[in-house]
Amino acid sequence: MAALVKDPQNIKLGIIGMTEGNGHPYSWSAIFNSYNVKAMTEECPFPGIPEYLNKEDHDTMGIPGAKVAVVYCDKRSDAEHVSRLSLVPEVVDRPEDMIGKVDAVIIATDIGSEHVRRATPFIEAGIPLFIDKPLCDNLEDLAFFKNAIENGAHIISSSSMRYAKEIIPYFHGQYNEVGELRFISMTMPKKWETYGIHALEALCAVTGPGYVSIRNTGTQKRNICHLKHAKGFDAVIANAYDMAYSPVISLSGTKGCLDITLKDSYNSFRNQLVAVVEYLRTGVPPMPFSETEELMKLVAGGIESRNRNGEEIFI
């Protein structure tokens, strides 16, 4: 494989946002560029962002060889605010205005049904993309992205949960202390359409792919999803809109039980963005698209099952 950018040590990124409840243009740009500490602390509309950014060493913040150079938000005032707080030098009025100014684009919005529209101009221009989770939330859009990749587009997508340092020791089945896995579970707040993927990808990172079906017996505000895996174990995700955020993955097996508590949001995001940069430098995706495809089928299956009153959906 070869680099996807002309100068792998001087990567110029564009970032696109912002959607309700999602402040990634602030935080991800800051992880690349550093940030105005006073303004971020006092003005960021997402208090959790300065809370975790300010725990880090401000003087050493950044990802060597890559910067966010251009920002676009649906509201120009949002983009101008991100630019000032997260030290992004240029604001554009249209996403397409980034073309010719950047080597790759981060679509930092989490409404999957919008991603085909947001990605299309850059796919047509041959610009590599990192698309925030979920890549999509329906099978038609999944087919679009799969076709684009098969025809040479460079696209990756993931949840930051995959990159949590607490998960790494157990990645893809390295949990011998529990024996053969029988059950795994996780809770998650907010919407299934936007946050269900966090739990799905965390579980998949631990167990590896191979999920065969999903059944959602809940409602739009209280999604209770039962998943079955080809290896014979079950998984449950409880995703309620007003539930407290408690990112604990619980495993039970034939020899014992294990709780994995995810505590470091900054580390997860930074590891995710480092993986994006490595992808741009090498052309090697951090995971096969088949894993992303399985996860998107589970996102869509959870919606379909809910709409069908809890019918089991085989993916």
Summary of the structure (lengths in Angstrom):
residues: 315
radius of gyration: 19.2
end to end distance: 30.8
largest distance: 57.5
contacts: 1082
relative contact order: 0.15
helix: 41%
strand: 24%
